[in-house]
């Protein structure tokens, strides 16, 4: 989806974000959003990937498997 630059600038101005020097949206969830997803989906097991702090996920679920680089992970 391509947005017209002028429309984006109007939208940013509406929220007090224009003029801007740098805007970034990672697409990653924050802790509360991840917690909500974990509770909603009702997982049997939680395997965190693509994270710098996989141990944090142990506070979100009773069955967390932490993968280790270079070691195989068998999922049954």
N, C-alpha and C positions, 0 to 999 in steps of 0.2 A: 504494500500500500504506500503510495507516494503522496506526501502532503505538500501543498502549496506553501512556500516559505512565508508569504504574507499572512496566511491564515495561522500558521504556527506562531508568528510574532505577535499577532493580535491575542491569541490564546495565552501566551506567556505574559503579555502586558496585563491581561485581565487578572492574573494571579500574582502580579508584582514581580515577575521574573525577567522582565525585559527593560532595558537592554541587558544582555547577558554576555559573559566572557567564555563560559564553559558550562555545558550541561551534559550530564551522563546518566544513563539508566542501565543498570546491569542486568536486570531481569531476574536477579536472585532474590529469594525470599529472606525476610528477617526471621529471627527466632520465633516470635509469636505466630507468624504465618506458617512456618514449618510445623510448629506445635499443633496448630489448627488442622493442617493437612493430615498429620499423623493420627490425630484423634478421629477425624472424619473417615479416613480410609479403613481404620481398624486392621492394621497390619498384623500378620503372624510373626514376622521377623523384619527388623529394620537394618539395612546395610548402607551406612553412609558412604557416599562416593563424592568426588569433586568438592572436597572441603578441607580446610586447613586445620580444623578442630573436630575430628570425628568423635572424640570422647564426649563432647557436649550432648550428642544424641542419646547417650545413656540416661540422661535426665528426662527424656521424652517417651521412652518405651522400655518395657521389661525385658525384651528379647532383642538385644542389639549385637550384631556381629561386626566386629571391626576388621576390615580387610588389611592385610599387610603387603606392602610392595614386594613383588617378586615371589610371593607365596600363592599357590592356587587356592581358590575358594570354591568349595563344593556346595551346591545348593540342591537340596533334595525336594 
